[in-house]
Amino acid sequence: MMKYKGKERREKLGMSQIELIQKSGVSKATISKLENGNSDMEIKISTLQKLAAALKCSITSLIE
């Protein structure tokens, strides 16, 4: 299972979850689950693409 590392990136950019939601179009529920380490959750590539674009980074830097 992949570990989502976007929270660290978001905080480094000084971005709130609300700003990330607005910039990425990803739902609050999905972002919250990812950032809280919900290991049961499958992450869609399209979701990672949206988050990476909003966070100005590569998909590979968002997952471990």
DRENTOR-279007 format. One record per atom (N, C-alpha, C, O, CB): x, y, z. Coordinates in pm, whole numbers, padded with zeros to 5 digits, always signed. Atoms other than C-alpha are relative to their C-alpha. Glycine has a CB too. Layout:
N
XYZ
...
This chain:
64
+00085-00119+00000
+00000+00000+00000
+00089+00125+00000
+00194+00127+00065
-00097+00000+00124
-00077-00124+00009
+00124+00349-00081
-00032+00093+00117
-00143+00095+00170
-00030+00071-00133
+00019-00102-00103
+00174+00620+00177
-00004+00136-00068
+00083+00169-00148
+00113-00006+00108
+00017-00133+00058
+00050+00968+00083
+00083+00101+00080
+00072+00108+00202
-00149+00041-00001
-00087-00098-00065
+00303+01244+00157
-00037+00144-00035
+00044+00235-00014
+00144-00026-00038
+00041-00132+00044
+00106+01541+00026
-00020+00100+00112
-00006+00221+00091
-00124-00011-00076
+00022-00092-00111
+00032+01685+00369
+00127+00080+00029
+00121+00201+00051
-00044-00077+00126
-00127-00068-00024
+00399+01765+00422
+00026+00105-00107
+00071+00216-00077
+00115-00102+00005
-00020-00092+00112
+00418+01927+00078
-00094+00121+00015
-00053+00235-00002
-00024-00071-00136
+00100-00106-00016
+00097+02126+00140
+00042+00096+00110
+00036+00218+00092
-00138-00059+00031
-00041-00084-00112
+00222+02253+00476
+00126+00080-00032
+00139+00195+00009
+00023-00087+00125
-00123-00069+00040
+00563+02341+00330
-00033+00121-00087
+00036+00223-00081
+00094-00096-00076
+00042-00111+00086
+00383+02561+00076
-00087+00101+00074
-00123+00204+00018
-00074-00054-00119
+00086-00089-00078
+00177+02721+00353
-00144+00000-00048
-00215+00099-00034
+00054+00141-00005
+00133+00013+00057
-00142+02596+00192
-00093-00072+00097
-00054-00172+00158
+00005-00074-00136
+00099+00068-00085
-00454+02506+00389
-00068-00111-00079
-00056-00117-00202
-00106+00101+00054
+00077+00104+00069
-00669+02204+00311
-00104+00063-00091
-00128+00014-00202
-00067-00095+00103
+00102-00067+00081
-00938+02441+00184
+00060+00050-00132
-00001+00035-00238
-00063+00119+00079
-00066-00047+00123
-00693+02597-00063
+00031-00117-00093
+00015-00105-00215
+00129+00076+00034
-00030+00117+00082
-00588+02252-00181
-00126-00054-00066
-00124-00093-00183
+00066-00110+00085
+00129+00043+00055
-00952+02152-00228
-00038+00087-00119
-00077+00037-00224
-00110+00004+00110
+00037-00095+00106
-01015+02464-00435
+00090-00013-00122
+00042-00007-00235
+00005+00143+00052
-00094+00007+00111
-00701+02428-00647
-00003-00134-00073
+00021-00141-00193
+00139+00027+00050
-00008+00133+00060
-00725+02053-00706
-00135-00053-00046
-00141-00134-00139
+00059-00095+00098
+00132+00056+00031
-01100+01988-00720
-00023-00135+00065
-00122-00202+00036
-00015-00013-00150
+00014+00125-00074
-01047+01687-00492
-00083+00029+00124
-00068+00134+00186
+00139-00061+00038
+00092-00024-00111
-01309+01648-00221
+00073+00008+00135
+00181-00048+00153
-00105-00109+00006
-00054-00013-00136
-01245+01739+00142
+00013-00137+00065
+00113-00165+00132
-00090+00091+00086
-00003+00134-00060
-01329+01383+00247
+00120-00080-00049
+00187-00147+00029
-00130-00076-00033
-00113+00075+00057
-01068+01236+00012
+00131+00053+00055
+00217-00025+00096
-00001+00008-00153
-00124-00059-00051
-00795+01479+00119
+00018-00034+00148
+00129-00068+00190
-00001+00152-00020
-00009+00033-00143
-00874+01422+00487
+00040-00145+00021
+00126-00175+00104
-00134+00026+00070
-00035+00143-00012
-00860+01044+00444
+00146-00024-00037
+00216-00098+00032
-00091-00085-00090
-00139+00016+00042
-00530+01066+00258
+00096+00053+00106
+00193-00013+00141
+00024+00071-00133
-00091-00063-00096
-00372+01301+00510
-00003-00066+00136
+00093-00053+00213
-00034+00146+00014
+00009+00069-00128
-00490+01096+00806
+00050-00144-00008
+00039-00220+00088
-00142+00001+00050
-00063+00131+00014
-00322+00784+00669
-00096-00115-00010
-00067-00223+00042
+00089-00023+00113
+00096+00108+00019
-00627+00579+00575
+00062-00103-00093
+00057-00088-00215
-00136+00053-00057
-00073+00098+00079
-00435+00273+00460
-00092-00090-00082
-00044-00162-00170
+00086-00085+00091
+00094+00081+00075
-00750+00103+00329
-00040+00066-00132
-00101+00003-00218
-00124-00029+00083
+00046-00079+00114
-00802+00371+00068
+00087-00023-00122
+00210-00019-00114
-00003+00147+00036
-00071+00007+00126
-00709+00318-00294
+00003+00140-00060
-00100+00207-00066
-00066-00104-00098
-00015-00134+00056
-00575+00633-00455
+00000-00011-00152
+00083-00081-00210
+00131+00069+00051
+00008+00000+00146
-00676+00691-00817
+00112+00087-00057
+00150+00189+00002
-00139+00049-00049
-00104-00078+00068
-00409+00815-01057
-00052+00140-00032
+00021+00238-00020
+00047-00071-00129
+00057-00131+00034
-00643+01096-01165
-00002+00092+00122
+00019+00213+00109
-00143-00016-00056
-00002-00079-00123
-00667+01211-00802
+00141+00048+00029
+00163+00164+00064
-00055-00081+00119
-00140-00037-00021
-00289+01207-00766
+00045+00106-00099
+00122+00196-00064
+00090-00122-00010
-00036-00100+00100
-00256+01404-01089
-00053+00138+00039
+00018+00238+00026
-00055-00040-00137
+00060-00127-00042
-00491+01675-00960
+00075+00057+00120
+00103+00177+00124
-00148-00020+00035
-00071-00046-00119
-00313+01693-00624
+00141+00046-00035
+00187+00149+00015
+00006-00111+00105
-00137-00037+00041
+00033+01701-00784
+00000+00134-00073
+00088+00217-00050
+00061-00109-00089
+00008-00128+00072
-00072+01985-01015
-00024+00114+00098
+00038+00219+00087
-00112-00005-00106
+00031-00105-00098
-00218+02184-00725
+00118+00028+00092
+00139+00142+00134
-00122-00040+00083
-00114-00013-00089
+00092+02122-00513
+00132+00026-00075
+00238+00037-00014
+00014-00126+00084
-00115-00031+00086
+00330+02189-00806
+00115-00097+00024
+00228-00057+00052
+00046+00143+00023
-00102+00103-00019
+00515+01861-00774
-00036-00121-00086
-00139-00124-00152
+00011-00039+00151
+00027+00122+00076
+00538+01519-00933
-00085-00097+00083
-00089-00088+00206
+00133-00067-00043
+00078+00103-00069
+00309+01229-00849
+00092-00083+00089
+00056-00117+00201
-00075-00091-00102
-00091+00085-00078
+00609+01029-00731
+00045+00065+00130
+00080-00005+00225
+00121-00035-00083
-00037-00065-00125
+00689+01292-00470
-00115+00000+00101
-00096+00034+00218
+00047+00142-00026
+00116+00005-00090
+00339+01251-00325
-00021-00135+00066
-00095-00146+00164
-00123+00036-00076
+00022+00135-00054
+00360+00879-00258
+00133-00065+00038
+00240-00031-00012
-00074-00088-00103
-00119+00071-00048
+00599+00649-00082
-00027-00148-00007
+00059-00229+00029
+00037+00042+00146
